[in-house]
Amino acid sequence: MSYLRFDKMLLTNLEQSLYREMLRTNKSGAYHCTTVVGCNTRKYHGLLVIPIKDMDNDNHVLLSSLDETVVQHGAAFNLGLHKYGPDQYSPKGHKYMREFNCDVVPCGIYRVGGVILSKEKVFMSFENRILIKYTLLEANSPTILRFSPFLAFRNVNELSVENYHADTSYREIDSGISMCMYQGYPTLYMQFNKPMQFISQPNWNKGIEYPMELDRGYYYKEDLFVPGYFEVPIKRGESVIFSAGVSELRSEELPKIYYEEVSKRTTRTSFFNCLKNSAQQFFNRKNAEELYLLAGYPWFKCRARDMFISLPGVSLAFDDLSGFEKIMATMIPGIRNFMNGKPIERDVQGLEEPDVLLWLMWAVQEYAKTTSAEQTWKMYGEFLKEVIEYILKQRHPNLFVHENGLLYINGWDKPVTWMNSECDGHPITPRSGYVVEFNALWYNALRFVSELAAINGDDYFSESLTFYADKVKENFAPTFWNGYYLYDFVSGDYRELSVRPNMLWAVSLRYSPLENKQKKSIVDISTKELLTPKGLRSLSPKSQNYHGTCDGSQKDRDQASYQGAVWPWLIGTYLEAYLSVYKNSGFSFAERTLIGFEEEMSLGCIGTLAEMYDGNPPFKGRGGISFAMNVAEVLRVLKILNNYNNNNI
């Protein structure tokens, strides 16, 4: 049975199908994204969306869509779908869809009378190119396929309008044409694997609407240029392959290239394989030496905090040591530059944030769990010493070690934790002073590096870190414990009483500064007030600042992001904390908790997890359609449960 399969009943119901999206990437920043019925509903959607480094740091939509038309006996049946107004769709090609399957590659099946046509899409790895294979499965008479490309050549954050500056000329190439509508853009090459005829019929297709942008409060209409159409005859059982890329290929090589790409795919025939496939989409190879992780799609860049939180889940969760080590090899020189006051020279945002070094050490600890203390010290021992000493010597501009051993930050003027939404230049969720997860991570890092140093014979360094760790433990509970749970942060005489998930790291990490009774109390209150089927709420519904839905204007969405919105990635620390308290008796509960995430594989962007979800039922997905930290932490939990199960057989 197919795991990601959608039938005619769902596909022809636009109220359901338009909210199911699909995403494919080339692991170098480019992507293809649309809905399962091929109707673009966001300005970020497109068949070929690529970064153009020489122009800016954003992605650009070159080829928005490709309308296919089946022609028999002079009658044309257009399989495309575009929205032009309230409940106005044309040409309504979704009514011909019989099935959409995404187990290996996205595959749609269309039926027009006696014609059955399959359409399979592959986005090439490490190359800005999409390949689409059309196979005529059934036909009782001569058939022609007609293809009309809709061109945008624009930034993903902008929309195209008809204009006189566009270069609408084209050049004939091997089995296709090439075009470049504006200066500074790469040339787009559109080719087929067999001879075709191109009929020039230039036209601006005006007033295409993107309803998801309307919902988000943005302008939502654009004009796309259609230069004409291609015609290709096709016989029963024959396949035609279309290529759109930024370089020209030999047309006869397209079948070989297509099948080689298909052979590399991870089949999405289970919950785990869906997440593994999704995890691999976040890898972003800049060149032969530099490998990063994107924070998500469709608008995210490489962000340091997200990268280190995600790294164990998107690599170690399926034993990809090479992926982990390559990203660390990319990031360590940049971090060393930062610590030495030199230009970072790495394409990553937020490296200066005060918790980045803490998350980095946590990621290395996860590496040690997968490998060994000896290998970890060999790979990263000297670097870990540099990081610890950098923090202890107070060289970070916003991370201070106080006399009590605790870390202190200034977060009143600018958000400096993972809860980083802003409004009018000010943090919506200000967190300053002694922040609970910072100090939980700090205590854990001191113990972890101390243990590594001791195992590998560096007793002096180990003992010095033990001294600091003891001081943190001595002062952690007196600072944060309020008798029932932990304050979110403490700044002077102010103690933040809000029930938030950040306190869970003081329970879940291998080295905890808390007593068992305190741990249980924290887990129980988190279960009662924060846990949902999609992850943990960022704030308890009992708070007067709670926002149960994350919709409306940009300001409304920002207000809700960390004031009640659910973040799936928090399930990692929650379930680790739960198992640390309830041991074997908590295993079946942990397994049941993941059911809500498996349901998401066929909702939203299929096979992945959205950035956040509403805090209130039905917990609708919001924000970015695919988010690295969420996918990573659910994968990490699956590995934890697998190891837990194996160790208790």
N, C-alpha and C positions, 0 to 999 in steps of 0.2 A: 504493500500500500504506500502511495506517495505521501510524504510528510508535509510538503508545502504545495498543495494542489487546491485550486479554486475552480468550481464548476460554473456552468452557464448561469444558474440561478443567481449566484453572487455577482458574477461579472456583468450581467445585464442590469443589475440594480445599482445605479450610480451612487445612491446614498451609502452603499457599503463599499463598492469597489474604488471609488475616488479617494477613500481614506486609507487604502492599502498601497503602500509605496514599495519600490524595490531600488536597491543601490548596488552598484558594482564599481570598483575602483581599480586603478592600475598600480597601486602601492608607491606611487611617486607624486601624489597630490591631485591627479586628474580623476574624474569620475563620470559615470552615467547614472542618472536618477530620473524616475518618472513613476507613474502609478501602474498598477498591474494591467490596466486597460489602455495604457499608452497616452493618456490625457495629462498633460502637464498642468499641475495645480499650484506650483510655486515658481517664483522667478528664478529659483536655484535649480529647477529641473532642466534637463537637456540630455540629448544623446551623446554629445561630446563637450564636456566642461573641463577646461584645463587651466593650470596656472601659467601666467606669462611673466616670468621673472624680470625681463627687461622693461616691462610696463609698470607693474606695481606688485604688491604682495597679495593680490586677490586672484580668485578664479574667474574665468571668462567663459561664457556660453558661445561656442562657435556654431554648432549644429543643434538647433532646438529640438527638432523632430523630423520624422520622415513619414509622409503619408503614402501608404501602399494602396493600389487600386487593382482589382482583378477585372480583366476585360475578356469577355467571351461573346462572340456573335455581335460585336459592336456595342454591347451593353457593359457599362462600367459600374463596379461596386467598390466604393471607397471604404477602406478599413480604418481610416484615421478618426480622431476624435479631438475636438477643441471646444472650449467654452467661450461663448460670445456675449452672454447676458444672463439675466435671471432665468434659469431652467432652459436656456437656449444652447443646445449642443449641435455641432455640425462637424463632420458628416455622419455621426452616430455609428461609427464602425464597430462599437462594442456589441451591437446587437448580433453581429456575426460570430462573436467569440463563443467557443464551446468549452475551452479549458485553458487554464494558465498553470504551469508547473515550474517550480524553481528549485527542484532537488539538485540538479547539476548546474545547468545554465538556465536563465529565464527563457521559457518556451511557451508561446501562445499558439493555440489551434483555432483556426477560423474555418467556418463552413459557409459557402455561398452557393446555394443550389446544389449542383453535383460536384462542386469544387471543394476540396479539403486542403488547406494550406497551413503548414507549420512555420513558425518564425522563432528562431533561436538567436540570442544575443550573447556576445563575448566581448568583454573589455580587456584589451591586451595588457599583460604585465609589463610594467616599467616603460611603456610606450603610449603616447597620446593617440590611441586608435581604438575605434569600436568596429567590430565585425558582426554582421547580421546575416544569418543563413536562412533562406527561404526554400522550403521543399514542397513540391506539389505532390501531395499524397494520393489524391484522387482527382480525376478530370475526365469528362466524357467527350470533350471537343477541344480544338486548339485554344490555348490560353496565352494571354499576354499579361505581364506584371508591369504596372506603371508606378514610378516612384517620384514623389514631389518633396524636395528638401526645403525645410523652413529654417532660414539662416538668421542668426541674431548678431554675432560678433559684438558682444557687449560684456561689461562687468556684471557679475552675478547680483550685485547690489543695485543695479540700475535697470531701466527698461528701454527697449528700442522703440523709436518712432520713425515714421516715414520721413526721409530727408533727402536732400539733393547732394549731400557730401559723400554718400555711399558709392563706392565703385562697384557697379552691378555687372561689370564685364566678366567674361569667363574665358578660360583657355582649354582647348581640347587636349586630353592626355590619353594614356593607354587605357582604353575601355572606361572612360569617364571624363570628368572636367575638374578644373581647379579654380578657386576664387579666393580673393582677399578683399573684403569690403572696406576696410579702413587701414590707414597707415599705422604701422607699429604692431599689427597683428600678424601671426603666421599665416601662410597660405593653407587653405583647406583643400585636400585632395579627396574627391569622391569617385570611387572606382568599383567596377564589377569584375567578376572572374570570367566573364564571357562577353562577346561583342554586344553592344547596346546602341540604342539611338537616343540622342538627347535632343529634345524639342524645346527651343528657347521660347519662353512665354513669361517674361519678367512681370512680376506683380507684387505689390505690398499687401499682405494679408492683414487687414486692420482690425483692431479691437479685440484681440485674443485676451481673455481674462484668466487671472490666477486667483481662485477663491481663497486659498490659504493666506495669501497676502492681504486680501480684504479682511479676513478674520483677524489678522494681526495689526490692522490699522494702517497699512501701507498702501501706496498707490499700486494698482493691480492690473492695468491694461497695457498692452503693447502691440506694436506692428512688427511683423516678421516678413522678411523678403524671401519670395519664392522665385528662383530664376527660370523655372520651367519644369520639365519632367523627363525622366528616363523611361524608356520602354525596352523590355527584355522578353523575348518569347521563352516559354518554359514548357517542358513536356512532363507527363505523368512520371513520377519517380525521380525527376531531376531536381537538383539543388542549384540555387543562384546565391552567391555570396556578395554582399555589399560591404565596402570598406570606406570609413571616413577617418582620415588622419592628417597629420601635419607634414607628412612626407609621402612621396610617390612610391608605389610598389609595382612589381611586375604582376600583372593581373593573373597570370597562370599560377602564381605562387600562393594565391589566397586560400585555396582549399587546404594545402599543407599547413599553412600558418594557423588556420582556424582549428584544425584537428589537434595540432600540437598544443594550442592554448587550452582546449577542452580537457586534454589529458592531465593538465596540471591542477584541475579544480578539485576542491574538497567537497564531496557530496554532502548535501544538507538533508540527511535522512534520519536525523535524531536531534534532540535538544542540544546535546553536547556539540555535534557537528555544526549545527547552525551557529552556535556561539563561537566555535573555533574559526569557522569561515569568516564570521563578522570580525573577529579579533584581527585576522590577517589583513583586513581591509584598512586598518588604521596605520599600518607600517608605511613610512614615507621615506623612500630612498632618494636623497638629493644627488649623490654621486657614488662612486665606488667605495669611498671612505666613510661617508656620513649617512647614518640611518636614524630616523626619528620616529616618534609616534604622533599622529594627529589626535587632538582631543576629541574629535567627532566630526560629523557631517550634518548639514552641508556647509556651514560657515565657519567652522573652527580652524584654528591654526595649531602649531606645536606649542604647548604650554607646559612649562617645567613641572609644576605641581602635578598636573594631570598625568604627565608622562611617567613619573616615578610611582604614583599610586597605581597606574594601569600596568606597568611593566611586568610584575610577577604574573598577573593573570593572563596577559596576552602572549606569554612566552613559556614560563615555567609550568603553567597549568597543563600544558601538553608536551612537557619535556623539551622545549625549544631553548636549550642553553645558548645556542649560537645567536638567536635573536636578542636575548638578554645582554649577552656580552658585547654584541656589536653596538647596541644603543648606549651601553655604559661607556664603551670606547669612544663613541661620538661625544658624549656629554662631559666626561672627566676633564678633557683639556679646557672646555669652556668654563667649568666650575673652578678649576685652578686659576684661570685668568681672572675670574670674578673675585676670588679670594685674595688675589695679588694686586687687585686694582687695575688690571689690564682690560682692554676691549675683549668682550666675550667671544666674538667671532664664531658664533653658532646661531643658527636660524631657529631660535626658541624664545618664547615670551615668558616673562615673570621669573627669570632665574634669580632675581634679587629678593624675591619674597622670603620672609624669615623662616617659613616652615619647609621650604624646599629641601634644605640639607637634612632635616629630620626625616622626611619621607624617603629621601635617597638612602639613608642608613637602614630604614625599615625594608626597602626593596632588597638591599644587599643581605639583610637577615633572611628574607625569603629565599634568596639564592643559596644561602648556607644550609637551609633546611633541605633543599633539593640535592645539594652536592655534599660538601663536608667542610668542617672548620678549617682543615688544612688547605683545601683548594681555594676557599674564600679568602683566607689570609694571603695566600700567594697572589691571587688576582687583585685584591682590593685592600690588603692590610695597610700598606703605607698611605694610601689615599684616605682611608677611614681615620687614621691618626691625624692627618692633616686637617680633616674636617672637624674632628673633636677639638683639636688645639685651636683652630680658628675661632670656634664658638667660645671656648674657655678664655681665650685671650681678648674677648670683647671686640673683635675686629669687624663683626657684622654691623651695618648701620642701624639695624632695627631688631636686634636679638641680643638681649643682655642677661648675663648670669648674675643674679643677686647673691647677697651674702648667705641667704638661706638655701642656695643651690638651685632655686627655681628660675626658669626662663621668664623674661618679661619683655613685652612688646608694646609699641604705641600703635593703636588701631582706631583711635577716635577720629582722626582726620581722613584716613584712607583705609579701605578694607584690605587687610593683609592676611586673612585666613581663607579657607576654601569657601566660606560664606561671603562672597565678594561682590554682591550687587550694590549698585550706586544709584542715587537720585540727586540730580542737580549738584553733582560733584562731591556728595557726602555719602558715607556708607549707610545703607538701609538697616543693616544688622551690625552695628559697631561692636567690636570685641577687642578689648584692650587690657593691658596689665598682664596678670598671670592667666593664660588661656589654657583650659583643661587638657585638650588633646596635645598641645605643644609640650606640656610638661610630662604627660604620659609617654609620649614618643621619646622625650629627652631621657627620662629614667630608663626606659627600655633600651635605648641606644647605648647609654653608659654601661649597663650590665652586659649587653651583647658584645660590644667591642672589648670590654674587660675580659670576658670569657674567651673570646678569640685570641687575644694577646697572651693570656695565660696558657692556653693549649699549645700555642706556637712559641713559647719560651720567652716572651717579652714580659717578665714578671714586674718590672718596675712600672711600665706603663699600665699594666693591669691593676696594680695596687693603687695607683694614683686615681684611676677612674672609679675604683671601688669606693674610695674616700668621697668622691663627689656624689656617687649614686646613693650612698648611705645618707648623705645630707639631704638629697632630694626626697628620699623615702621618709625621713624624719619629719619633713615639713609639708609633704603633699597632702595628706589627709587633714591635718589641722587647718590648712588653707582652703581646701575645696569641699570637704565633707560637711553637709548640713544636717546630718542625722538620718536622712532618707535617701539622698542621692548627692551628686556633685554639682556645685555651682559651675555654670558654663565659663565664667571668668571672674576674676577678682581684681579690682583696681582701687587701690587705697582702701577706703571704708566701704566702697560699693561692692556688692555681691550679686551677680546675675542669677536670679532664681529660676529662670525659664527652664523647663524640662526639654532638653535638646539631646540629640544622639551623640554629641561629641564626647560625652563622659564615658561612652562604651569602650574607648581605647584604653582607658585605665583598667579595664577588665579583660579585654581580649588579647592584649599583647602578652608575649611569653613572660616578660618580667613585669609584674604588677606591684605597685606600692600599696595596695589595699588588702584588707583582711577579707576572708571568705564571706562573712556576714554582710559586709559592705558590697561586695561584688553581687551577691544574690539580690540585694535590695535594688541595685541599679538595673540589673537585667529584668527584674520583675516589673519595675515601673516603666521601663522602655517597652516591654511587651504589652503592657496595659494601655499606654498612651501614644506610642509612636509607631508600633508595627502595623503594616498594612499588607495586602497581597502583592504589592509592587515594590516593597522596600520600607524604609523608615521615613516618617515625617521629619521635617527639619525643625518642627516646633509642635508641642503638645496642643491639641484642640482646646484644652482648658485655659490656654493663655488668651488674654484679651487682644493680643496682636495677631492671633491666628487667622490665616487666609486659607480657606478650604479649596479654592479653585484658582488656577493660574492662567487666566484668560483676560481679555480686554485689551486696553492700550499697552504700549511698551512700559509705561510707568506702573500700571496695574500689575503687569506680569513680573516686573522687577520687585514690586512690593511683596508678592506672594512667593517668590523663588525660595527664600530661606525663612519664610514665616508660615510654613505649613506644607509647602510642596513636598512630595515624596521623592526621595533619591534612591534608586535601586542599589547603587554601589555601597550604601551603608549596610546592606545585608551581610557583607563580608565580616565586618567587625562585630555586628550583632550576633551572628551565628557562632563565631569563634568565642564570643563572650558567653553565649548560652551554653555551649558545650563545655566550656571551662568550669561552669557552675554545676550543670546537671549531668555531665559525664555521659555514660552509656544511655541513661534514661532519656536524654534529650535528642538522641539520634533520629528517631522516627519523626519527632516534631520538626527537626531541621530539614529532613527530606520533604515533609509536607509543605513547608514554607516556600519551597521552590516552585510549587505548582503554578502560582500566579505568574511566574516569569515564563514558564513554558507556554502558557496561553498567549503570551505576547508574540510568539514566533509567527503567528498567522494574523496578527493585527498590526496596525501602524505600518512601519517599515519592516517588511516581513524578514524573519530570520535574525533580528537584532533587537536592541532595546533603546527606547527614546531617552532623551536627556533627563526628564523628570515627569512626574505624574501628579494629578490633583490629589490633595490630601483627603478629599471627600469621595465617596462612591459616585460613579463607577470607576474612579481612578483613571481618568483619561490621560493619555500620553500628551506631553507638551514639549516645547523647545526643540532642540536639534533632534533629527530623526534617528540618529545612531550615535551613541555616546560611549567612548572608550572605557571610562572608569566603570560604568555599569556592566558592560559586557565582561570586562576583566575580573571584577570582583565576584560575579556569579560563577565564572569559570573557576576561579580560585576556590570558591566554596565547594563546587563539585569535586575538585581534587581533594579537598580536606575531608569531605564525606567518604570519598572512595578509600582514602588512606585509613580513615577512622574505621570503616567497615572491615577492611583487610586486616587491620591490627586486632580486631575483636572477633574474628571468625573462630 
